[in-house]
Amino acid sequence: MRIVTREKSGVVILDLQGKLMGGPDAEAFKGTIRKLLDAGCRKIVVNLHDIDWINSTGMGILISGYTTMRRSGGDLRLLNVSDKIQSILYVTKLNMIFRCYGDENEAVESFETP
């Protein structure tokens, strides 16, 4: 998995590419979240547009990132969730936790409203 970090209107967008699975992917994602928190970033959008595979460990990575952000006073939103990932979120009831968006501007602007 590859992570590209960019900023838009005070929100950090993480563009993920490839497969979201365990092992090195988990460490890379957690490390990125830690660095962003250390830099004072509290608003993160995870763009899943270029994720072509996710397993249960990959879902755990997203949950861990969300939990870490919330405990630090921030939030994490999901962008471009495929139908397959959306169905996993629905079955696991994680759709009740993650706020998902199909439009980048909408995701970024969602931080301005509670």
N, C-alpha and C positions, 0 to 999 in steps of 0.2 A: 504494500500500500504506500502511496505517496501522499504527502500533505503539503498543500500550497496555502500559505497564510497571506491574507490581504485585509485591508481595512476600508470601511465605507461608512461615513457619517458616525464615526465613533464606535462602530460595531466591527468586531473581528470576524471575518468569514474564513472558515477552513474548507478548502476545496479538497475533498478526498478522492483518490483515484485508485482503481484496482480492486483488490479483494480485501474485505474487512473481516479479518480472522484473528486468532490469538497470537501468542508469541511476540515477535518483534513489532507487530502492528499495535498491540496493547501498550507496549513500552513507548513507542513513538507517539501515540496519541496522548497518553498520560503525561509524557515529558512536555509535549506542546502545551497542554492545558496548564501545567505547573508554571512554565515560562510566562505564559500570558497572565496568569494570576499574579506572579511576581512583578510583572510590569504594570499591574494595576488594571488590567482588562477584566471587565465583569460582564460583558455582553458578547456572546459568541453564537454564530450561526454555523452549523455544520452542513455543508453542501454535499449531498449524496448522489448527485447527478451522474458521476463517473464511477460509482461503485457497481461492479458487475457481479459481485457475490458477497453475501454476508451469512455467517453462521451464528449459532447461539452465543459463541464467545464474542463475536463481533457486536452482537446486541448488548452483551455485558460491558463491552468497551464504551458504548454510547451511554449506557446507564451510569457507569462509573464517572464519566465526564460530566453528566448532568448533575449527579449527586455532589461531586467535588465543587462544581460551580455554585450550586444552591447553598452549600455549607459555607461558602466564602462570600455570600451576599450577591452572587451574580446569577445569571441564567444562561441556558443553552437551548437553542431552537434548532429544528431540522428543516432543511430546504431540499426540494426536489426528491421527495421520497417516492421510490418506484412502487408500483402496485404490489409487487411481491413483498417488499419491506413493510408497506402499509398493512398488508394482511397479517404479517407477523406481529406488528404492533397491536392490531385489533384482537387477534387471538390471545395474546398475552396480557391484554388490557393496558398495555403501555401507551396506547393512544390517548388514555386519560391523563397521562403525565406529560408526554412530549407535545409541544406545540409545533405543528408541521405546516409548511408553506410551500406553494408552488411557484411563487414569484419572489425574487431576491429583494426588490424594493419593499414589498409587503413585509417580509421577514425582518428587514432592518427597521422599518417604521414601527413594527410591533413592540419594540422596546420603549417607544415614546408613550405608549398607552398601557395602562395596567391590565 
